[in-house]
Amino acid sequence: MAHALIALGGNVGDVRATFRKAIANICGMTQGALLARSSDYATPPWGDVEQAPFVNACMEIDTPLDPHALLFALQKIETKFGRDRQNERRWGPRTLDLDLIAYEDVSLERPELTLPHPRLFERAFVLVPLAEMSPDRVIGGRSIASALAELSTDGIERLPDAT
């Protein structure tokens, strides 16, 4: 079994309801156990800023899948929830975005998968929920808290617990 960190995001439809369903799917399809889940955060769009705000969160699972099988499962779940990677614009609106942030301490650089996630330390919308779960965790030689301290968190708001 391996611990994996997954970032969730979306800005189309009822994103928080999608997260609840997607997390159940992630645990089922990856034979994973949910170890931690952050709060949901309203965040400004990143990359393509001409769109609605996002909701972002992070989760940690324990899974027997290897990193590539886990990525494949995450992409299948995105598709199930309406994401069409082939026809969407980069960093554009989406129902569900699942990013494999880290897998144990694996360092990997392949065309289809880079671990840890190559833009992790540029994205406060991922680091804020990760810091809520585990601020002292070290990924790629950097602690989440220290990486977050270097970024602006303007516009990132913790949402009230979902009912």
Rosetta constraint file for C-alpha pairs under 8 A:
AtomPair CA 1 CA 62 HARMONIC 5.94 0.50
AtomPair CA 1 CA 63 HARMONIC 5.08 0.50
AtomPair CA 1 CA 64 HARMONIC 4.38 0.50
AtomPair CA 1 CA 65 HARMONIC 7.56 0.50
AtomPair CA 2 CA 61 HARMONIC 7.96 0.50
AtomPair CA 2 CA 62 HARMONIC 5.25 0.50
AtomPair CA 2 CA 63 HARMONIC 5.28 0.50
AtomPair CA 2 CA 64 HARMONIC 6.15 0.50
AtomPair CA 2 CA 65 HARMONIC 7.69 0.50
AtomPair CA 2 CA 103 HARMONIC 7.06 0.50
AtomPair CA 2 CA 104 HARMONIC 6.17 0.50
AtomPair CA 3 CA 60 HARMONIC 6.71 0.50
AtomPair CA 3 CA 61 HARMONIC 5.60 0.50
AtomPair CA 3 CA 62 HARMONIC 4.50 0.50
AtomPair CA 3 CA 63 HARMONIC 6.48 0.50
AtomPair CA 3 CA 103 HARMONIC 6.01 0.50
AtomPair CA 3 CA 104 HARMONIC 5.38 0.50
AtomPair CA 4 CA 60 HARMONIC 5.57 0.50
AtomPair CA 4 CA 61 HARMONIC 5.42 0.50
AtomPair CA 4 CA 62 HARMONIC 6.40 0.50
AtomPair CA 4 CA 63 HARMONIC 7.40 0.50
AtomPair CA 4 CA 100 HARMONIC 7.35 0.50
AtomPair CA 4 CA 101 HARMONIC 7.50 0.50
AtomPair CA 4 CA 102 HARMONIC 5.63 0.50
AtomPair CA 4 CA 103 HARMONIC 4.35 0.50
AtomPair CA 4 CA 104 HARMONIC 6.12 0.50
AtomPair CA 5 CA 58 HARMONIC 7.09 0.50
AtomPair CA 5 CA 59 HARMONIC 5.85 0.50
AtomPair CA 5 CA 60 HARMONIC 4.58 0.50
AtomPair CA 5 CA 61 HARMONIC 6.70 0.50
AtomPair CA 5 CA 100 HARMONIC 6.20 0.50
AtomPair CA 5 CA 101 HARMONIC 5.30 0.50
AtomPair CA 5 CA 102 HARMONIC 5.13 0.50
AtomPair CA 5 CA 103 HARMONIC 6.45 0.50
AtomPair CA 6 CA 58 HARMONIC 5.66 0.50
AtomPair CA 6 CA 59 HARMONIC 5.36 0.50
AtomPair CA 6 CA 60 HARMONIC 6.25 0.50
AtomPair CA 6 CA 61 HARMONIC 7.99 0.50
AtomPair CA 6 CA 98 HARMONIC 6.58 0.50
AtomPair CA 6 CA 99 HARMONIC 5.54 0.50
AtomPair CA 6 CA 100 HARMONIC 4.73 0.50
AtomPair CA 6 CA 101 HARMONIC 5.41 0.50
AtomPair CA 6 CA 102 HARMONIC 7.31 0.50
AtomPair CA 7 CA 56 HARMONIC 7.30 0.50
AtomPair CA 7 CA 57 HARMONIC 5.96 0.50
AtomPair CA 7 CA 58 HARMONIC 4.38 0.50
AtomPair CA 7 CA 59 HARMONIC 6.52 0.50
AtomPair CA 7 CA 97 HARMONIC 7.80 0.50
AtomPair CA 7 CA 98 HARMONIC 5.65 0.50
AtomPair CA 7 CA 99 HARMONIC 5.08 0.50
AtomPair CA 7 CA 100 HARMONIC 6.58 0.50
AtomPair CA 7 CA 101 HARMONIC 6.53 0.50
AtomPair CA 7 CA 126 HARMONIC 6.50 0.50
AtomPair CA 8 CA 19 HARMONIC 7.28 0.50
AtomPair CA 8 CA 56 HARMONIC 5.54 0.50
AtomPair CA 8 CA 57 HARMONIC 5.19 0.50
AtomPair CA 8 CA 58 HARMONIC 5.78 0.50
AtomPair CA 8 CA 59 HARMONIC 7.86 0.50
AtomPair CA 8 CA 96 HARMONIC 7.00 0.50
AtomPair CA 8 CA 97 HARMONIC 5.64 0.50
AtomPair CA 8 CA 98 HARMONIC 4.87 0.50
AtomPair CA 8 CA 99 HARMONIC 6.70 0.50
AtomPair CA 9 CA 15 HARMONIC 7.87 0.50
AtomPair CA 9 CA 54 HARMONIC 6.53 0.50
AtomPair CA 9 CA 55 HARMONIC 5.58 0.50
AtomPair CA 9 CA 56 HARMONIC 4.39 0.50
AtomPair CA 9 CA 57 HARMONIC 6.59 0.50
AtomPair CA 9 CA 95 HARMONIC 7.98 0.50
AtomPair CA 9 CA 96 HARMONIC 5.70 0.50
AtomPair CA 9 CA 97 HARMONIC 4.91 0.50
AtomPair CA 9 CA 98 HARMONIC 6.65 0.50
AtomPair CA 10 CA 15 HARMONIC 5.84 0.50
AtomPair CA 10 CA 54 HARMONIC 5.41 0.50
AtomPair CA 10 CA 55 HARMONIC 5.63 0.50
AtomPair CA 10 CA 56 HARMONIC 6.84 0.50
AtomPair CA 10 CA 93 HARMONIC 7.22 0.50
AtomPair CA 10 CA 94 HARMONIC 5.38 0.50
AtomPair CA 10 CA 95 HARMONIC 5.01 0.50
AtomPair CA 10 CA 96 HARMONIC 4.67 0.50
AtomPair CA 10 CA 97 HARMONIC 5.91 0.50
AtomPair CA 11 CA 15 HARMONIC 6.33 0.50
AtomPair CA 11 CA 52 HARMONIC 6.29 0.50
AtomPair CA 11 CA 53 HARMONIC 6.19 0.50
AtomPair CA 11 CA 54 HARMONIC 4.49 0.50
AtomPair CA 11 CA 55 HARMONIC 6.23 0.50
AtomPair CA 11 CA 93 HARMONIC 5.97 0.50
AtomPair CA 11 CA 94 HARMONIC 5.80 0.50
AtomPair CA 11 CA 95 HARMONIC 6.03 0.50
AtomPair CA 11 CA 96 HARMONIC 7.72 0.50
AtomPair CA 12 CA 93 HARMONIC 6.46 0.50
AtomPair CA 12 CA 94 HARMONIC 5.53 0.50
AtomPair CA 12 CA 95 HARMONIC 4.65 0.50
AtomPair CA 12 CA 96 HARMONIC 7.92 0.50
AtomPair CA 13 CA 95 HARMONIC 6.41 0.50
AtomPair CA 14 CA 18 HARMONIC 6.26 0.50
AtomPair CA 15 CA 19 HARMONIC 6.10 0.50
AtomPair CA 15 CA 55 HARMONIC 6.70 0.50
AtomPair CA 15 CA 95 HARMONIC 6.79 0.50
AtomPair CA 15 CA 96 HARMONIC 7.47 0.50
AtomPair CA 16 CA 20 HARMONIC 6.44 0.50
AtomPair CA 16 CA 40 HARMONIC 7.64 0.50
AtomPair CA 16 CA 55 HARMONIC 7.46 0.50
AtomPair CA 16 CA 162 HARMONIC 7.58 0.50
AtomPair CA 17 CA 21 HARMONIC 6.44 0.50
AtomPair CA 18 CA 22 HARMONIC 5.85 0.50
AtomPair CA 18 CA 81 HARMONIC 7.55 0.50
AtomPair CA 18 CA 95 HARMONIC 7.78 0.50
AtomPair CA 18 CA 96 HARMONIC 7.40 0.50
AtomPair CA 19 CA 23 HARMONIC 5.93 0.50
AtomPair CA 19 CA 96 HARMONIC 7.86 0.50
AtomPair CA 20 CA 24 HARMONIC 6.60 0.50
AtomPair CA 21 CA 25 HARMONIC 6.32 0.50
AtomPair CA 22 CA 26 HARMONIC 5.98 0.50
AtomPair CA 22 CA 77 HARMONIC 6.98 0.50
AtomPair CA 22 CA 81 HARMONIC 7.84 0.50
AtomPair CA 23 CA 27 HARMONIC 6.21 0.50
AtomPair CA 24 CA 28 HARMONIC 6.16 0.50
AtomPair CA 25 CA 29 HARMONIC 5.83 0.50
AtomPair CA 25 CA 77 HARMONIC 7.00 0.50
AtomPair CA 26 CA 30 HARMONIC 5.81 0.50
AtomPair CA 26 CA 32 HARMONIC 7.25 0.50
AtomPair CA 26 CA 73 HARMONIC 7.56 0.50
AtomPair CA 26 CA 74 HARMONIC 6.90 0.50
AtomPair CA 26 CA 77 HARMONIC 7.23 0.50
AtomPair CA 27 CA 31 HARMONIC 5.67 0.50
AtomPair CA 27 CA 32 HARMONIC 4.46 0.50
AtomPair CA 27 CA 33 HARMONIC 5.93 0.50
AtomPair CA 27 CA 34 HARMONIC 6.64 0.50
AtomPair CA 27 CA 61 HARMONIC 7.53 0.50
AtomPair CA 28 CA 32 HARMONIC 6.52 0.50
AtomPair CA 29 CA 73 HARMONIC 6.49 0.50
AtomPair CA 30 CA 63 HARMONIC 6.16 0.50
AtomPair CA 30 CA 64 HARMONIC 7.47 0.50
AtomPair CA 30 CA 65 HARMONIC 6.48 0.50
AtomPair CA 30 CA 70 HARMONIC 6.50 0.50
AtomPair CA 30 CA 73 HARMONIC 6.71 0.50
AtomPair CA 31 CA 63 HARMONIC 5.99 0.50
AtomPair CA 31 CA 64 HARMONIC 6.90 0.50
AtomPair CA 31 CA 65 HARMONIC 7.82 0.50
AtomPair CA 32 CA 61 HARMONIC 5.78 0.50
AtomPair CA 32 CA 62 HARMONIC 5.20 0.50
AtomPair CA 32 CA 63 HARMONIC 4.32 0.50
AtomPair CA 32 CA 64 HARMONIC 7.18 0.50
AtomPair CA 33 CA 61 HARMONIC 5.34 0.50
AtomPair CA 33 CA 62 HARMONIC 5.14 0.50
AtomPair CA 33 CA 63 HARMONIC 6.69 0.50
AtomPair CA 34 CA 59 HARMONIC 7.42 0.50
AtomPair CA 34 CA 60 HARMONIC 6.16 0.50
AtomPair CA 34 CA 61 HARMONIC 4.58 0.50
AtomPair CA 34 CA 62 HARMONIC 6.66 0.50
AtomPair CA 35 CA 59 HARMONIC 7.53 0.50
AtomPair CA 35 CA 60 HARMONIC 5.35 0.50
AtomPair CA 35 CA 61 HARMONIC 5.21 0.50
AtomPair CA 35 CA 62 HARMONIC 6.77 0.50
AtomPair CA 36 CA 59 HARMONIC 5.45 0.50
AtomPair CA 36 CA 60 HARMONIC 5.06 0.50
AtomPair CA 36 CA 61 HARMONIC 7.12 0.50
AtomPair CA 36 CA 133 HARMONIC 6.85 0.50
AtomPair CA 37 CA 57 HARMONIC 7.54 0.50
AtomPair CA 37 CA 58 HARMONIC 5.91 0.50
AtomPair CA 37 CA 59 HARMONIC 4.25 0.50
AtomPair CA 37 CA 60 HARMONIC 6.47 0.50
AtomPair CA 37 CA 133 HARMONIC 7.06 0.50
AtomPair CA 38 CA 57 HARMONIC 5.72 0.50
AtomPair CA 38 CA 58 HARMONIC 5.38 0.50
AtomPair CA 38 CA 59 HARMONIC 6.20 0.50
AtomPair CA 38 CA 129 HARMONIC 5.44 0.50
AtomPair CA 38 CA 130 HARMONIC 7.05 0.50
AtomPair CA 38 CA 132 HARMONIC 6.36 0.50
AtomPair CA 38 CA 133 HARMONIC 5.82 0.50
AtomPair CA 39 CA 57 HARMONIC 6.16 0.50
AtomPair CA 39 CA 58 HARMONIC 7.88 0.50
AtomPair CA 39 CA 129 HARMONIC 6.70 0.50
AtomPair CA 39 CA 132 HARMONIC 7.86 0.50
AtomPair CA 39 CA 158 HARMONIC 6.80 0.50
AtomPair CA 39 CA 159 HARMONIC 7.09 0.50
AtomPair CA 39 CA 161 HARMONIC 7.06 0.50
AtomPair CA 40 CA 55 HARMONIC 6.38 0.50
AtomPair CA 40 CA 56 HARMONIC 5.69 0.50
AtomPair CA 40 CA 57 HARMONIC 4.91 0.50
AtomPair CA 40 CA 129 HARMONIC 7.62 0.50
AtomPair CA 40 CA 158 HARMONIC 6.14 0.50
AtomPair CA 40 CA 159 HARMONIC 5.58 0.50
AtomPair CA 40 CA 160 HARMONIC 7.85 0.50
AtomPair CA 40 CA 161 HARMONIC 7.69 0.50
AtomPair CA 41 CA 55 HARMONIC 5.39 0.50
AtomPair CA 41 CA 56 HARMONIC 5.19 0.50
AtomPair CA 41 CA 57 HARMONIC 6.32 0.50
AtomPair CA 41 CA 125 HARMONIC 7.80 0.50
AtomPair CA 41 CA 129 HARMONIC 7.51 0.50
AtomPair CA 41 CA 156 HARMONIC 6.45 0.50
AtomPair CA 41 CA 157 HARMONIC 5.36 0.50
AtomPair CA 41 CA 158 HARMONIC 4.41 0.50
AtomPair CA 41 CA 159 HARMONIC 5.29 0.50
AtomPair CA 42 CA 53 HARMONIC 6.72 0.50
AtomPair CA 42 CA 54 HARMONIC 5.76 0.50
AtomPair CA 42 CA 55 HARMONIC 4.63 0.50
AtomPair CA 42 CA 56 HARMONIC 6.53 0.50
AtomPair CA 42 CA 155 HARMONIC 7.79 0.50
AtomPair CA 42 CA 156 HARMONIC 5.73 0.50
AtomPair CA 42 CA 157 HARMONIC 5.18 0.50
AtomPair CA 42 CA 158 HARMONIC 6.42 0.50
AtomPair CA 42 CA 159 HARMONIC 6.48 0.50
AtomPair CA 43 CA 53 HARMONIC 5.72 0.50
AtomPair CA 43 CA 54 HARMONIC 5.15 0.50
AtomPair CA 43 CA 55 HARMONIC 5.98 0.50
AtomPair CA 43 CA 56 HARMONIC 6.86 0.50
AtomPair CA 43 CA 125 HARMONIC 6.31 0.50
AtomPair CA 43 CA 155 HARMONIC 6.02 0.50
AtomPair CA 43 CA 156 HARMONIC 4.63 0.50
AtomPair CA 43 CA 157 HARMONIC 6.62 0.50
AtomPair CA 44 CA 49 HARMONIC 7.59 0.50
AtomPair CA 44 CA 52 HARMONIC 7.78 0.50
AtomPair CA 44 CA 53 HARMONIC 4.80 0.50
AtomPair CA 44 CA 54 HARMONIC 6.17 0.50
AtomPair CA 44 CA 155 HARMONIC 6.03 0.50
AtomPair CA 44 CA 156 HARMONIC 6.86 0.50
AtomPair CA 45 CA 49 HARMONIC 5.01 0.50
AtomPair CA 45 CA 50 HARMONIC 7.64 0.50
AtomPair CA 45 CA 51 HARMONIC 6.69 0.50
AtomPair CA 45 CA 52 HARMONIC 6.91 0.50
AtomPair CA 45 CA 53 HARMONIC 5.34 0.50
AtomPair CA 45 CA 54 HARMONIC 6.06 0.50
AtomPair CA 46 CA 91 HARMONIC 7.02 0.50
AtomPair CA 47 CA 91 HARMONIC 5.73 0.50
AtomPair CA 48 CA 90 HARMONIC 7.57 0.50
AtomPair CA 48 CA 91 HARMONIC 5.55 0.50
AtomPair CA 48 CA 92 HARMONIC 5.97 0.50
AtomPair CA 51 CA 92 HARMONIC 7.30 0.50
AtomPair CA 51 CA 93 HARMONIC 6.69 0.50
AtomPair CA 52 CA 93 HARMONIC 7.51 0.50
AtomPair CA 56 CA 125 HARMONIC 6.53 0.50
AtomPair CA 56 CA 126 HARMONIC 7.17 0.50
AtomPair CA 56 CA 129 HARMONIC 7.74 0.50
AtomPair CA 57 CA 126 HARMONIC 7.11 0.50
AtomPair CA 57 CA 129 HARMONIC 5.64 0.50
AtomPair CA 58 CA 126 HARMONIC 7.07 0.50
AtomPair CA 58 CA 129 HARMONIC 5.73 0.50
AtomPair CA 58 CA 130 HARMONIC 6.13 0.50
AtomPair CA 65 CA 69 HARMONIC 5.77 0.50
AtomPair CA 65 CA 70 HARMONIC 5.67 0.50
AtomPair CA 66 CA 70 HARMONIC 6.10 0.50
AtomPair CA 67 CA 71 HARMONIC 6.14 0.50
AtomPair CA 67 CA 103 HARMONIC 6.67 0.50
AtomPair CA 68 CA 72 HARMONIC 6.18 0.50
AtomPair CA 68 CA 113 HARMONIC 7.42 0.50
AtomPair CA 69 CA 73 HARMONIC 6.24 0.50
AtomPair CA 70 CA 74 HARMONIC 6.22 0.50
AtomPair CA 71 CA 75 HARMONIC 6.20 0.50
AtomPair CA 71 CA 100 HARMONIC 6.66 0.50
AtomPair CA 71 CA 113 HARMONIC 7.94 0.50
AtomPair CA 72 CA 76 HARMONIC 6.27 0.50
AtomPair CA 73 CA 77 HARMONIC 6.28 0.50
AtomPair CA 74 CA 78 HARMONIC 6.28 0.50
AtomPair CA 74 CA 98 HARMONIC 6.23 0.50
AtomPair CA 74 CA 99 HARMONIC 7.80 0.50
AtomPair CA 75 CA 79 HARMONIC 6.31 0.50
AtomPair CA 75 CA 98 HARMONIC 7.31 0.50
AtomPair CA 76 CA 80 HARMONIC 6.23 0.50
AtomPair CA 77 CA 81 HARMONIC 6.36 0.50
AtomPair CA 78 CA 82 HARMONIC 6.53 0.50
AtomPair CA 78 CA 83 HARMONIC 5.31 0.50
AtomPair CA 78 CA 96 HARMONIC 5.74 0.50
AtomPair CA 78 CA 97 HARMONIC 6.41 0.50
AtomPair CA 78 CA 98 HARMONIC 6.81 0.50
AtomPair CA 79 CA 83 HARMONIC 4.69 0.50
AtomPair CA 79 CA 84 HARMONIC 6.22 0.50
AtomPair CA 81 CA 95 HARMONIC 6.69 0.50
AtomPair CA 81 CA 96 HARMONIC 6.58 0.50
AtomPair CA 82 CA 95 HARMONIC 6.23 0.50
AtomPair CA 82 CA 96 HARMONIC 7.47 0.50
AtomPair CA 83 CA 94 HARMONIC 6.29 0.50
AtomPair CA 83 CA 95 HARMONIC 6.10 0.50
AtomPair CA 83 CA 96 HARMONIC 6.35 0.50
AtomPair CA 83 CA 97 HARMONIC 7.73 0.50
AtomPair CA 84 CA 88 HARMONIC 6.11 0.50
AtomPair CA 88 CA 92 HARMONIC 6.85 0.50
AtomPair CA 88 CA 93 HARMONIC 7.98 0.50
AtomPair CA 89 CA 93 HARMONIC 7.88 0.50
AtomPair CA 99 CA 117 HARMONIC 7.78 0.50
AtomPair CA 100 CA 115 HARMONIC 7.91 0.50
AtomPair CA 100 CA 116 HARMONIC 7.98 0.50
AtomPair CA 100 CA 117 HARMONIC 6.74 0.50
AtomPair CA 101 CA 115 HARMONIC 6.86 0.50
AtomPair CA 101 CA 116 HARMONIC 5.59 0.50
AtomPair CA 101 CA 117 HARMONIC 4.76 0.50
AtomPair CA 101 CA 120 HARMONIC 6.99 0.50
AtomPair CA 102 CA 106 HARMONIC 7.35 0.50
AtomPair CA 102 CA 115 HARMONIC 5.86 0.50
AtomPair CA 102 CA 116 HARMONIC 4.73 0.50
AtomPair CA 102 CA 117 HARMONIC 6.51 0.50
AtomPair CA 102 CA 139 HARMONIC 7.29 0.50
AtomPair CA 103 CA 115 HARMONIC 7.17 0.50
AtomPair CA 103 CA 116 HARMONIC 7.28 0.50
AtomPair CA 105 CA 139 HARMONIC 7.16 0.50
AtomPair CA 105 CA 140 HARMONIC 7.51 0.50
AtomPair CA 106 CA 115 HARMONIC 6.49 0.50
AtomPair CA 106 CA 116 HARMONIC 7.27 0.50
AtomPair CA 107 CA 114 HARMONIC 7.50 0.50
AtomPair CA 107 CA 115 HARMONIC 5.12 0.50
AtomPair CA 107 CA 116 HARMONIC 6.21 0.50
AtomPair CA 107 CA 140 HARMONIC 7.67 0.50
AtomPair CA 108 CA 113 HARMONIC 7.16 0.50
AtomPair CA 108 CA 114 HARMONIC 5.20 0.50
AtomPair CA 108 CA 115 HARMONIC 4.87 0.50
AtomPair CA 108 CA 116 HARMONIC 7.29 0.50
AtomPair CA 109 CA 113 HARMONIC 6.34 0.50
AtomPair CA 109 CA 114 HARMONIC 4.45 0.50
AtomPair CA 109 CA 115 HARMONIC 6.54 0.50
AtomPair CA 110 CA 114 HARMONIC 5.77 0.50
AtomPair CA 114 CA 118 HARMONIC 6.33 0.50
AtomPair CA 116 CA 120 HARMONIC 7.45 0.50
AtomPair CA 116 CA 139 HARMONIC 7.07 0.50
AtomPair CA 116 CA 140 HARMONIC 6.47 0.50
AtomPair CA 119 CA 123 HARMONIC 6.62 0.50
AtomPair CA 120 CA 126 HARMONIC 6.93 0.50
AtomPair CA 120 CA 127 HARMONIC 7.33 0.50
AtomPair CA 121 CA 127 HARMONIC 7.36 0.50
AtomPair CA 121 CA 147 HARMONIC 6.10 0.50
AtomPair CA 121 CA 148 HARMONIC 7.49 0.50
AtomPair CA 122 CA 151 HARMONIC 7.43 0.50
AtomPair CA 123 CA 127 HARMONIC 6.34 0.50
AtomPair CA 123 CA 151 HARMONIC 7.87 0.50
AtomPair CA 124 CA 128 HARMONIC 5.68 0.50
AtomPair CA 124 CA 148 HARMONIC 6.32 0.50
AtomPair CA 124 CA 151 HARMONIC 6.28 0.50
AtomPair CA 124 CA 152 HARMONIC 6.96 0.50
AtomPair CA 124 CA 153 HARMONIC 6.06 0.50
AtomPair CA 125 CA 129 HARMONIC 7.15 0.50
AtomPair CA 125 CA 153 HARMONIC 7.75 0.50
AtomPair CA 125 CA 156 HARMONIC 7.02 0.50
AtomPair CA 126 CA 130 HARMONIC 6.30 0.50
AtomPair CA 127 CA 131 HARMONIC 5.82 0.50
AtomPair CA 127 CA 144 HARMONIC 6.42 0.50
AtomPair CA 127 CA 145 HARMONIC 7.89 0.50
AtomPair CA 127 CA 147 HARMONIC 7.72 0.50
AtomPair CA 127 CA 148 HARMONIC 5.88 0.50
AtomPair CA 128 CA 132 HARMONIC 6.37 0.50
AtomPair CA 128 CA 148 HARMONIC 7.00 0.50
AtomPair CA 128 CA 153 HARMONIC 7.86 0.50
AtomPair CA 129 CA 133 HARMONIC 6.50 0.50
AtomPair CA 130 CA 134 HARMONIC 5.97 0.50
AtomPair CA 130 CA 135 HARMONIC 6.78 0.50
AtomPair CA 130 CA 144 HARMONIC 7.01 0.50
AtomPair CA 131 CA 135 HARMONIC 4.01 0.50
AtomPair CA 131 CA 136 HARMONIC 7.67 0.50
AtomPair CA 131 CA 144 HARMONIC 5.91 0.50
AtomPair CA 131 CA 145 HARMONIC 5.98 0.50
AtomPair CA 131 CA 148 HARMONIC 7.84 0.50
AtomPair CA 134 CA 144 HARMONIC 7.59 0.50
AtomPair CA 135 CA 143 HARMONIC 6.98 0.50
AtomPair CA 135 CA 144 HARMONIC 5.29 0.50
AtomPair CA 135 CA 145 HARMONIC 4.90 0.50
AtomPair CA 136 CA 143 HARMONIC 5.55 0.50
AtomPair CA 136 CA 144 HARMONIC 6.18 0.50
AtomPair CA 136 CA 145 HARMONIC 6.27 0.50
AtomPair CA 137 CA 143 HARMONIC 5.43 0.50
AtomPair CA 137 CA 144 HARMONIC 5.96 0.50
AtomPair CA 138 CA 142 HARMONIC 5.10 0.50
AtomPair CA 138 CA 143 HARMONIC 4.14 0.50
AtomPair CA 138 CA 144 HARMONIC 6.27 0.50
AtomPair CA 139 CA 143 HARMONIC 6.23 0.50
AtomPair CA 139 CA 144 HARMONIC 7.12 0.50
AtomPair CA 142 CA 146 HARMONIC 6.99 0.50
AtomPair CA 142 CA 147 HARMONIC 6.60 0.50
AtomPair CA 143 CA 147 HARMONIC 6.24 0.50
AtomPair CA 144 CA 148 HARMONIC 6.07 0.50
AtomPair CA 145 CA 149 HARMONIC 6.16 0.50
AtomPair CA 146 CA 150 HARMONIC 6.89 0.50
AtomPair CA 147 CA 151 HARMONIC 7.27 0.50
AtomPair CA 148 CA 152 HARMONIC 7.95 0.50
